[in-house]
Amino acid sequence: MKIVKLCVLAVLPSVVIGSGCAATEKTTFNTLEQQRAIALKSYQQGDLHVAEGYLQRIVSSLPKDSASWCKLGHINYRLNRYSAATNAYERCLSLTPELPEIWHNLAAVKLREATEFLLTGRAYIPELNEAGSASSFAVNYTRLLNELGRLHGVAGYSTEMISDD
C-alpha cells in the first residue's frame, strides 16, 4: 500500500503539469503562406523584428522567394542595417531584376551609406589651411555632403558651407 501511494504521489505532479499543457491551445504555423501572412501583418504594424524572423524562415526554406528578400531589404533599411539591406535587395534583384522600385531602394541604401561616411569623415577635415582659407578639397567635400542631403529630401539641409575665397 505504501508503495502504491508513493507511486501516485510521484506521478501526480507530472499529470497535473501535463494536463495543463494539454489544455492549452497550441498554435502552429506549418505553412509558408501562414508565415508570410504573419510576416506581412507584423511589418504593416511596425513589428519589424517579428516580421524579419518569419521572413528569414521563409527564405531559408525558399531561397528563391524574391518577395521575401525584397521585404527583408526594406526591414534592414528601416533598421539602419545597410549591409544587410544591400544583400537582401541584391538577392531580390538577382531573382527579379525587373523591379525598378528595388533598384531605387538599393540606390537609396548606397546614398545613405555615402552620407553617413561623409558625415563621419567631416570631423577630420581641417576647415582652413595655413593661409586662412578653405582648401578646395574641403569645399568639394562640403558640397557633396550638401547635395546628398538634398537628395535625401531633407529640407534646409546644409552643413557649414566653406568658401574658397
RANOR-V202454 format. One record per run of one state. SS is the DSSP state (helix for helix, strand for strand, loop for the rest). FROM is the first residue (numbers start at 1). LEN is the number of residues. If there is no record, write none. Layout:
# RANOR-V202454
ss = (SS;SS)
from = (FROM;FROM)
len = (LEN;LEN)
This chain:
# RANOR-V202454
ss = (loop;helix;loop;helix;loop;helix;loop;helix;loop;helix;loop;helix;loop;helix;loop)
from = (1;2;24;32;45;48;62;66;79;82;96;100;123;136;152)
len = (1;22;8;13;3;14;4;13;3;14;4;23;13;16;14)
